[in-house]
Amino acid sequence: MDDDSRSHSAQAVDCLRCRHFQITWEADHPRACRAMGFKTALWPWQEVLRSSGHPCLKFEPKTATPSRDARMEDGQSDALSSPGGGFSKRV
């Protein structure tokens, strides 16, 4: 491994695993960072490194949400599978 690939991997952040990462509908700027408030054609970590010379410091891992199966095992209702599709009837 050469010095360039080591420094690149040490500064790369997996934006897909960050809670601030966002996909946009703009073809020219399909990715965004909510924490820093910008849209970009690059990955946000690349834009941060390119513009500041420093790795992204706003990375926060996404919090895991329980899967549907785990919620059902815990006894939580699944509104979409309940009679009425999750809507209650007026009395």
N, C-alpha and C positions, 0 to 999 in steps of 0.2 A: 504494500500500500504506500503510495507516495504522499508527500506533504499536502498537496492540494486536495486529494480525496479525503484525507483525515480531517483537515480543517473544515471542509464542506460538510461532512457527516456530523462533526461536532456542533456545527451551527444550525443544521437543518432541524426543523420542528415539524412534526406530522400535523399539519393543519386540519386534516380530516378528523383527528382525535381531540381537537380543541373546541371548547364550548363557544368561542367567539367567532369561529369560522362560519361563513355564510355563502351560499350559492346565490347568484343574482340572475336576473333574466336578461341582462345586457350582454350582447354577443362580444362586444369589445372589452368588457370588464366582467367576466363570469364569476369571479371570486371576490370575497370581501372579508374584512376583519371588523367586527362590531366594536371591539375594544379600542382600536386605533382610529376607526371611522374612515376607512378608505376602501375603494374598489380597485381591482387590478386584473390584468391579463395573466400575470405571473401568480405563483403561489404567494400568499401574503408574507410568509417567512422570507421568501426571496426578495420581495419588495422592501421589507424592513432592512434586511442585510445590505441590499444595494444602496438604499438611501441614507442609512445611518452608519453603516460599517460595523454594526453590532448585531448579535443574534436577537431574536424576538424574546422579550422579557414578559410578555402578556399571556403566554401560553397557560391555559388551565384545562386539565383533562375534563372531558365530558363526564357528567355523573351518570351512572348506570341506572336505568329504569327497569323495574322488574318486568319480565316477559309476561305475556298473557297467561301462559300455563302456570307460572309461579303465582300470579294473582289469584287464579282459580283454586290452586291448592291451598292458599291462605284463607279461602272462604270469601274473598272479595267478589262482588258481583261483576259480571261482564254485561254492561248495559245493552250492547248490541245483540247479545244472544238471549236476552230476557224477553218474555212476551211483551209485545208492544214496541219492540225495538228501542227501549230506553226511554220512552215517553210515558209519563204517567197519565192516567185517565182523570178527567175532572169529575168530581162527585157533585 
